[in-house]
Amino acid sequence: MTSLKQTLQDDLTEAMKAKDEMKRSTLRMALSAITNAEVAGDEAIALSDDQVIKVLQAESKKRAESAEIYEQNGRADAAAKERAEVEILAKYLPAAMSDADLQVIVTEEVANATAAGNSGPKAMGVVVKAVRERVGSSADGAKIAALVKAALG
């Protein structure tokens, strides 16, 4: 089985052959971010697929935030470019969990924390950690935190 990083490199080669400038530049940016993450510590490491997914999610989130800022400042052309990059990166990310499914898991974990004697704002860290363990990389951390805060508040 090929790694996600190898898949990105193979797709970059295909994009270069097809002269697909948008896909080529987006995949180069993604591979650059992965390489930066691999050499960021005291010694270089090879990222696992889960770690590569986290890097891609961070890059996708940056692009989405940039697109919003461009829209607010009347730069529709730049916003469209950022959104196109998000769409390309989305092909390499796991499907996002629906809000309804995430809410069910949050409700279950709040009930578990309450049963264990944790309630109110003090239980936030415990519940967020438990929810993240269950959903993995299929839900945004900010969305998890907001739902947990609402459920505990």
N, C-alpha and C positions, 0 to 999 in steps of 0.2 A: 504494500500500500504506500502510495506516495504521500509525502508530508504536504501540509497546506502551503508552506513556503515554496516547495518544489512546484506545486500547482501554479502558484503566482508567477514563478520564473518561466514556466512553460507557456502560460498565457501571455506573458510579456513578449516572449519570442514570437508567438503567433500575431500579436498586435503589431509588432515591428514589421513582420512580413506583409501584413495586410495594410500597413500604413495608416493604422487607426491611432491618430495623434492623441485623442482624449484618453483612450484606454491605456496607451503606452505611458503617457505622463503620470496617470493615476497609479498604475502598477509600479512604476519606478519610485514614486513617492512612498508607496506602501512598503516596498522592499527596503528602501532607505531607512524608514522608521523601524522596521524589524531589525536591520543590521545595527542601527544605533542602540536599540534595546539589548541586543546581544553583547555589545562591547561596553555597556554602560558601567558595569561594576569594576571590581579590582581585576577580574580576569574574564576573558571572553567565554560565553556559553552558547550552546545551541538551544533556541527556544522550542518548547513543545508546541503542539498544535493549539492547545488551550491558551498558552501565552501569546501565540501569534494572533489568535482571535481577539484577545484583549487589546493588543496593539492596534489591530484593524478597527475595533470598536471605538477606540480613542480617536483615531484618525477620522473616522466617519462622523463622530460627534463634533469634532473641530470644524469639519466641512459644513455640517448642518448649521452650527452656530454662526459661522462666517456668512453663510447664505442669508440668514435672518438679518444680520447686520447690514449686508449689502442691500437687501430689500428696503430696510428702514431708511437707508441713505439714498434711495432712488437709483441704485446701480443694478438694474435687472439683468444686464449682460453678465456681470460678475457672479450674481446670485445663481443664474442658470448654470454657469460653469461649475460652481460648487455643488449644486444639486446633482449634476450629471456625475460628478466624482462620487457622491454618496451612493448613487444607484449602482455604479460599477463595484464599489466596495461591498455593497449589500449582497452581491452574488457569492461572496466568500464567507459571509457571516451566517450563524445559525438563525433560523426563523425566530422572530421575536414572539414572546408569549403574549397572549391576549390579556387585556386589562381584567376581564372577568376571571380568567384562570388564576392570574396573579392575586386578585382580591381574595379568592377562595383559600389560597395558600397562606396569605397574610392573616386571614381570620382564624385558620387552624393554628398557626403558630402563636398568635395572641392568646388563644384559649389555652394552649400548652404552657405558655409562660405564666398565665394567671393561675393555672392549676399548680404550678411549681412555686407559687408564692411571689412571683414578680408581677407588678402591675404599675400602671401609670407611666410617666416619662422615664422612670428608672429602668423599665424593662426594654426600652428602645434598642439598646445595643444587642441584647440577647435575642430579641425577635428579628432584627435586621440580619444578624449573623445566621440564624436558623433559616430564614427565608432565602438568603443568598446561597446557602448550601443546597437547598432543594431546587432552586431554579437555575443555578449555574450561570452561564453567560447569556441566557435567553431573555433577561430583563435588565433594564437600566437601573443602576444603583440609586439614582436620584428619585426615580419613580417608586422603587421599593421603599425608600426612606419616607417619601411623602405619604404613601398608603399606610405604612406602619404608624407614623405620627398621627394620622387621622383616626386610625383604629384605636390607638391608645388614648387619644385626647378626648 
